Amino acid sequence: MGQLIITHPGSAHFDEFFAIALILAKFPDETFRIERRDPKTDELDNPDIWVVDIGERLEPHLKNFDHHQDIDHAASFVLVSDYLGLKDNLKTLPWFEFKDKIDRFGPMKTGAEIGTQRLRITYSPFEEWFLDRFADDPMSCLPLMRSFGISMIKNAADMASQFKFWDKCRKETLGGHTVVIGHTDKTCGSQEYNETLEHPAAVLVTYDSRGKGWKMCRFDHFPEVNFSVLEGHKDIKFAHKTGFVAKTHERIPLSDILDLVRKALPES
């Protein structure tokens, strides 16, 4: 029969969907069955049965993961990820905290935090379709849910590794702005890492993934950095007209790169 996972009936949401996907992914060789219904008391008391996003009990030792009884409890997928030892990695994904907030507080309050009252227009039609299918026939969704969970766990591990990489990278201060220098041609996780800093950096310098030189780009929230001023410079192969990025022909000395970055920074 396999292990039993019980979640709530009716409309499906990302919360219980992702929580269950993580369970399936964490135990790839186990057989599970998913039932969308109210749990019985003896099932809530049974540590061999997972009860997710229903039951009004948060008891990880009994595999009960509901959060609706207390607004201070995180969404069920956060509770499950913590229990499975995945939370530290998963929280590096840029949407992890957002999905927690929108499940608990709704689109109006969550949207206000990011400056919009029209958060619903960002909803994914694929997510809506798949959640409807999950609500109607959860077992048919199990293989894809497991695959999705495995993929997200891998992505999170990769992102967490990148956070450690960027944290160890050299930082320079130019004109009151921080410049991060990464000896790599991969920028994965740089923006997400930067947003975790108390004082975010303004510029990222890396190798050019499409050439032999350096790539200089500004981080979000620093529109005043303008690399278009470098257009025509002898070392510059490309400078975007909007000023967000520039590249050099060759991998010139780093001191020369920092001089170019200075030219792109706003005047103090």
N, C-alpha and C positions, 0 to 999 in steps of 0.2 A: 504493500500500500504506500509506503514511503512516509516521510515526515509531513505533518499537516501544518499548513499556514492558514490562519483565519484572518480575514480583514472585513471591513464593513461592506454591506450591500449597497445598492443604489449607484449613484454617480461615482465614477473613479476619479482619483486625483493623482497628481505627480507624487505626492507625499508617500502614500502606501505603495504605489507602483515602484518607486525607486528603492524604498526600504526592502521590498521583497526581492527586487533585482539584485540587491547587494547580498541578501541571504543566499540566493541561488548561486551567485558568482563565488561567494566565499566557500561554498561546499559543492564544487563542480561535479563530484562523483556521487553525490547523494541524490536520491529520488524524492521529489516533493509533490504534494498535491495542494492546490490553492482553492479555498472555499470562501465565497463572499457571503457572509451571514453573521448574525449575532452569535457570540460565543456563549457556551454554557458555563456555569460556575465551576464544574469539575474540570472543564478544559482550561479555564483561567488558572486553576490550581495545579495543572499538569505541566511540569518543566520540559516535557518532551514536545509540547505543542506551542508553536509561535502564534501569538495574537498581536496583530499590528494595526494601529490606528483605530482601535475600538476596544471597549471593555472598561474604560475609565480607571485603568490601573497601570502604573509604571513600576514594574517589578522585573528588572532585567534577569534576576536569578530564576524567575519563572517564565522568561521569554515573553513577558507582557510589555508592550511598547505603545501605550496610548498617551496622548498629551492634552487632550481636550479638557481634562478636569482642572488644569492649572495653566493660565496664560503664560506663566514664566517657564513652562516646559518647552523645550525646542520641538520642532516638528518630528514626526515619527522616524523619518529617514535619517535625521541627525542622531536621534537616540539609538537607532539600530547601528549606524556607522560607528558610534562610540563603543557600543557593546562588542562589535566585531573587530575593534582595533584599527579602524580605517579612517577615523575622523581627522586626525592630524594631517594626513595627506589630502583627503577630500576637500577640506576647507580651503586649500590653496586654489581650487577651481573657482573662477570668477563668479559663477552663478550660484554657488553653494549657499551662501548666506542669504542671497536674494530669494531663492526658492523657499528657504526656511521662513523668511519674513512674510512672503506673500501668502503662504499657507496659513500662518497664524493670524495675520493682521489684515489680509485682504488687499485688493489692488489700489484702493483709494489712499490709504495710509502709506503703503509701500511706495506707490507712485509719487506721492508728495515728497518723499525723501530724495528722489532723484529728479524732481522738478517737472513732473508731468501728471496730468489728470486723465490721460488717455492711454494708460498702461495696457488696456485690453487689446489695442491694435498691434501690440508686439507678440501676442500669443501665437504659438506655432500651430498651424492647421494640422500638421502631421501628429503632433503630440495629442491634440484634441481627438483626432480620429483613432489613434492607437489606444488612448484611454477609454474611449467608448467601446472598442473591441475587448479590452481587458475587463470592462464591467460586464459585458455580455457573455464572454467565454474565456475566463482567466487561464484555463489549462492550455488552450491553443496558443496563448501568448508566451508560455513558459520558456521555450527555447530562445526566443528573441530577447526576452527579459534577462535571461542568464547571460547571453552574449553582450547585451548592453551593459550589464553590471560589471562583467569582466573588463570591457573596454574602458569604462569610467574609472575602475580601480587602477588600471594601467596608466591612463592619462594622468590621474592624480599622483601616482608614484613618480612619473616623469616630471610633472610640474614641481613636486616637492624637491626633486633632485635639482631642477633648474634654480629654484629659490636658493638652495645652498650654494650653487655655482655663483649666482649674481651677488650673494652676500659676501663672497670671498674676493670678488673682483676689485681691482684698484678704483679708488674714487679720488677725483681731483676737484678742488674748489676754484672756480674762475668767476670773478666779478660777482661773488655772492651766490653763484649757482653751482650745483653739484653735477659733475660729469662722471658717468659710470663707464669704465673701459673693460670690455670683454674680449679676450683673445679667442674668438669663435666667430663662425659665420651663421650661427643659429641664435635668433632673438627670442625663442619660445620662453614665455614666462617672465620676460623682462618688465612688461607693463604691469602685470599682476603683482610682481615682487615690489615694484616701485610704489604701488598704491598702498602697500603695507607699512611704508616708512613714515616716521613722524615728520621728517622733512624730505619730501620726494626730490629726486634728481630731475634736472631739466633736460639733460642730453645723454644719449647713449652712443658710444663709439664701439663698433665691432668690425670684423672683417666683412668685405663685400662678398656675398654668396654668389654673385654673378660676374665677378671679375677678380683682378689681382690687387685691388686697393682696399681702402677703408670705407666704411659706411658711417655717416653721422646722421642721427635723426633725433628730433625732439620728442620728449614724452608728452602724453596728453596733459592738458591743464597748463602748458607753457607755450601758448600761441605766439608769445612775443619773441621766441627764438625763431630766427629767419635765415635759413641757409641759402635762400635765393640770392643774397648779397654776394655769394661766392661765385656766381656765374661769371665765366670769363677768366677766372684765376688759372694760372698755368698748371696747377696740380689737380684741378677739378675736372672730372670726366662728365659729371652730371649734377645739376642742382635743380630741384623741382621748383616750378614757378610759384607754388604756394608756400615754399620755404620749409617744408617739414623734413626734407631729407637731402643729403648731398653725398657724392661718392668721389673718391680720388682715382686717378689712373693707376698709381702704384701704391705699395704699402710704404709710404714715406715715414721718416722718423716720427715717433709719437709726439715729440715736442712740437713738430711742425703741424701736426693734426690739432693739437691744443691751441696753437696760434690761430688756425682756421676757425675753430669753435668760438674763440674769443670774438672774432669779427661778426659772428652770427648772433651773439648775445646782445640783449638790449643794453643801451647805455645806462650806467648807474645814475 
